[in-house]
Amino acid sequence: MHLGDEVVIVTESFALVGAPRGAIGVIVGDWADGSNDVEVSDQETGEVLAHFRVAEDDIRPYSGPVT
């Protein structure tokens, strides 16, 4: 995954910082070890709810809402 990609959190590990499983975020940092900084914002206000570093196993690409 790359900077600017939308992702879905697939673990409960970040729930206490405001990003439960299923939260949608954006990759805002890319590290040489393969981890990423992800920012999760309120979808309506744009307010940042959480900013944290994740392993690629903790996220997956977001492909839009399930219909």
TIBASE-426887 format. One record per residue: residue in one letter; x, y, z of N, C-alpha, C in turn. Coordinates in steps of 0.02 Angstrom, whole numbers, padded with zeros to 5 digits, always signed. Example, Ala and Ser with C-alpha at 12.3 -4.5 7.8 and 13.67 -1.06 7.14 Angstrom:
% residues 2
a+00660-00284+00390+00615-00225+00390+00660-00165+00390/s+00642-00112+00354+00684-00053+00357+00645+00002+00394/
% end
This chain:
% residues 67
m+00042-00059+00000+00000+00000+00000+00045+00062+00000/h+00015+00118-00019+00054+00178-00030+00024+00239+00005/l+00064+00292+00010+00040+00355+00038-00025+00376+00003/g-00073+00397+00043-00137+00421+00016-00189+00368+00005/d-00170+00304+00009-00219+00250+00000-00267+00248+00059/e-00332+00237+00043-00381+00225+00095-00377+00153+00117/v-00382+00142+00182-00376+00074+00210-00430+00063+00263/v-00442-00001+00277-00488-00022+00329-00447-00056+00383/i-00461-00038+00446-00428-00070+00503-00460-00139+00512/v-00419-00192+00517-00446-00260+00522-00430-00293+00590/t-00413-00252+00640-00399-00278+00707-00429-00231+00758/e-00440-00255+00818-00465-00213+00873-00408-00180+00911/s-00347-00190+00890-00288-00164+00926-00287-00088+00934/f-00323-00052+00891-00321+00021+00892-00386+00052+00915/a-00431+00011+00941-00497+00035+00964-00490+00087+01019/l-00444+00077+01065-00437+00124+01121-00410+00192+01100/v-00381+00197+01041-00357+00262+01016-00405+00292+00965/g-00464+00261+00957-00516+00290+00914-00524+00257+00846/a-00494+00199+00836-00499+00166+00771-00515+00091+00780/p-00578+00075+00792-00598+00005+00800-00595-00032+00733/r-00601-00098+00737-00605-00138+00675-00659-00110+00630/g-00643-00103+00566-00690-00076+00518-00684-00001+00505/a-00644+00033+00547-00633+00105+00536-00595+00116+00471/i-00611+00170+00438-00578+00187+00374-00528+00242+00387/g-00467+00232+00361-00415+00282+00370-00377+00292+00306/v-00326+00335+00310-00283+00351+00254-00211+00342+00275/i-00171+00312+00232-00099+00306+00246-00067+00374+00237/v-00036+00399+00292-00004+00465+00291+00071+00460+00301/g+00096+00400+00313+00168+00390+00322+00186+00319+00302/d+00244+00311+00272+00267+00247+00246+00337+00234+00273/w+00348+00179+00307+00412+00164+00339+00449+00108+00302/a+00514+00110+00306+00556+00061+00271+00543-00011+00295/d+00520-00019+00357+00507-00086+00383+00441-00115+00359/g+00404-00077+00317+00340-00101+00291+00280-00078+00330/s+00291-00046+00387+00235-00020+00425+00213+00048+00396/n+00155+00070+00417+00126+00132+00392+00097+00174+00449/d+00098+00240+00441+00060+00284+00486-00008+00292+00454/v-00060+00283+00495-00129+00289+00470-00165+00343+00511/e-00204+00382+00476-00245+00433+00508-00318+00416+00496/v-00357+00415+00549-00429+00403+00544-00464+00468+00563/s-00509+00490+00519-00545+00553+00531-00620+00541+00531/d-00656+00587+00565-00729+00585+00564-00751+00598+00492/q-00793+00554+00465-00814+00559+00395-00855+00622+00381/e-00888+00651+00431-00930+00710+00420-00893+00775+00433/t-00852+00777+00486-00820+00841+00505-00748+00846+00481/g-00717+00789+00467-00647+00790+00448-00599+00792+00507/e-00626+00795+00567-00585+00797+00628-00545+00732+00634/v-00481+00739+00649-00438+00680+00659-00458+00646+00724/l-00475+00582+00719-00493+00542+00778-00435+00503+00805/a-00390+00481+00761-00334+00439+00781-00278+00444+00729/h-00217+00437+00753-00158+00436+00710-00110+00386+00742/f-00091+00333+00706-00052+00280+00736-00013+00243+00682/r+00035+00203+00704+00077+00163+00660+00052+00091+00660/v+00045+00062+00600+00019-00006+00595+00063-00049+00550/a+00060-00114+00563+00090-00163+00517+00041-00174+00460/e+00066-00194+00402+00021-00205+00345-00031-00259+00358/d-00017-00305+00405-00066-00357+00422-00127-00330+00458/d-00122-00268+00485-00176-00238+00524-00224-00197+00482/i-00210-00191+00417-00251-00151+00372-00261-00188+00306/r-00312-00166+00269-00322-00191+00201-00346-00133+00159/p-00337-00136+00094-00361-00081+00052-00436-00072+00059/y-00459-00010+00060-00530+00005+00063-00556+00009-00008/s-00609-00029-00022-00635-00031-00091-00706-00002-00094/g-00726+00037-00045-00792+00068-00045-00840+00030-00001/p-00897+00060+00012-00947+00028+00055-00975-00035+00024/v-00990-00082+00067-01021-00145+00045-01095-00131+00032/t-01117-00151-00028-01188-00139-00045-01226-00203-00050/
% end
